Amino acid sequence: MTTKSVIDTSLGKVWVTHFDNGDAALWWPDRARVGPAVVEIIDGRAAWKPKYSNWIVPAVHAETLIAEIGDL
């Protein structure tokens, strides 16, 4: 079962979908202030999936990236 959460940063909100396999999907509104900061954090550790309009973070990086985004 997937679960959802929201990371409330100083730059805006990031929505997270947590998958059973440990992967996570990240989404924020287009042109949101938080976007460039999150992309800088996840660069090289997540993949953009245009079909779903979100970033997929593999399980190996999910916990760390979510914590780093939460520090924004």
Secondary structure, DSSP 4 states (H G I P E B T S, - for coil): --EEEEEEETTEEEEEEE-TTS-EEEE--TT-THHHHHHHHHTTTSEEETTTTEEEE-HHHHHHHHHHHHT-
